[in-house]
Amino acid sequence: MSMTNIDFNRKIKKDLKTTIINLSGPPSVGKTALSKILKIMFLRNNIKCVYSSFTGFHYVSFLFSKTLYILFKLFGKITPLCKGLMITKVNLFDCIPSRYLKPLLRFIYCLEIISLYNKLLNIFLKAMLLRPKIVLIDEGFPHLMFYYTLFYYFRGSTFYRSLNKHLFRSFIKLTRHFNVKIIFILPSIDYAINNWRKRDPYIPKYMILNWLRMYYTFIWYYIKLFKALNVNVLIFNNSKHAIHYILKDLHESYDEKT
């Protein structure tokens, strides 16, 4: 069914559950653009929608990383990776030499626990109080689980296990109150490499390649994990196929309930 043929002007019953759509995938495959396109389409057709980005470190832990970055840059101690780069696309903790960062890992963990639950509460309250029909989450739970694992594992810490448990428990609570769908956009690794390099040409190719190899290894574990919860998990090789599915599926769901 073509997107242009989908009629969103049908009335939706008030008791229809909010649907949470979690869009996940490697960098530069179109997740954020897809989220914004979907949000515009929903709002134009009177379907209430909210958007939330759920990636990286949050709130106070991010502010701490920014403070560390500024201090270490002033003293000329940042890692070679971050010298002359656009730091908006780099985890700022990666700019701090490991010998200085390692003693701070527990503190960073505590800051992120506080920040994570604030972020989760924000998403939950948006869904409960605003009562949108759709909540779009960019990156979200699978990405964060990978992100935490990568950050702590390669620094010799097991804090990622605790963070991922908190994430998983929170995800289970969401599934009790809302319809949850996890949409993965997983193109070929060569396509992902080329797109990422176009967006961030300053990041060395070997780093992109290693990151994506790890991502494509770990992500299948997370896919099995979420499927075990009987959550609707779907995998597409591009954002075009994903958007067609999402619009068609939601249209059919609303038809059944109206």
Stockholm file with secondary structure:
# STOCKHOLM 1.0

chainA/1-258         MSMTNIDFNRKIKKDLKTTIINLSGPPSVGKTALSKILKIMFLRNNIKCVYSSFTGFHYVSFLFSKTLYILFKLFGKITPLCKGLMITKVNLFDCIPSRYLKPLLRFIYCLEIISLYNKLLNIFLKAMLLRPKIVLIDEGFPHLMFYYTLFYYFRGSTFYRSLNKHLFRSFIKLTRHFNVKIIFILPSIDYAINNWRKRDPYIPKYMILNWLRMYYTFIWYYIKLFKALNVNVLIFNNSKHAIHYILKDLHESYDEKT
#=GR chainA/1-258 SS CCGGGCCCCSCCCTTCCCEEEEEECSTTSSHHHHHHHHHHHHHHTTCCEEEEEECSSCHHHHHHHHHHHHHHHHTTCSCGGGTTSCGGGSCGGGGSCHHHHGGGHHHHHHHHHHHHHHHHHHHHHHHHHSCCSEEEEEEHHHHHHHHHHHHHHTTTCCHHHHHHHHHHHHHHHHHHHSEEEEEEECCCHHHHHHHHHHHCTTSCHHHHHHHHHHHHHHHHHHHHHHHTTTCEEEEESSHHHHHHHHHHHHHHHHHHHC
#=GC SS_cons         CCGGGCCCCSCCCTTCCCEEEEEECSTTSSHHHHHHHHHHHHHHTTCCEEEEEECSSCHHHHHHHHHHHHHHHHTTCSCGGGTTSCGGGSCGGGGSCHHHHGGGHHHHHHHHHHHHHHHHHHHHHHHHHSCCSEEEEEEHHHHHHHHHHHHHHTTTCCHHHHHHHHHHHHHHHHHHHSEEEEEEECCCHHHHHHHHHHHCTTSCHHHHHHHHHHHHHHHHHHHHHHHTTTCEEEEESSHHHHHHHHHHHHHHHHHHHC
//
